[in-house]
Amino acid sequence: MNGGRRPGAGRKRGGRNAVQQKIIDTAGQVLEEIDAKEKWKALLNCGDPKVITTVMIYFTNRVHGMPTQRLEGNPEKPVINLQWGITPDWLKR
């Protein structure tokens, strides 16, 4: 049997190449050397509203998951409507 598809041949799904693995290993080493909890606290106390908001969104998404988006309409002409539980004041006109 020469060439063609063979069962069990090739790289396993989700496998990492050498460059990707080195990046992951380096990132892991850096994270081991810092106090991540203190860094997050410093970001939350930095005084910049954009940074604080971004950190809070990140944490909320990690704890509760990303908000769902409901898709409605004609499959031939899809329309995407995003809905929140309540409309934030800054979005009201």
Secondary structure as GFF3:
##gff-version 3
##sequence-region A 1 93
A	DSSP	alpha_helix	18	33	.	.	.	ID=ss1
A	DSSP	alpha_helix	36	44	.	.	.	ID=ss2
A	DSSP	alpha_helix	49	64	.	.	.	ID=ss3
A	DSSP	beta_strand	71	74	.	.	.	ID=ss4
A	DSSP	beta_strand	77	80	.	.	.	ID=ss5
A	DSSP	three_ten_helix	89	91	.	.	.	ID=ss6
###
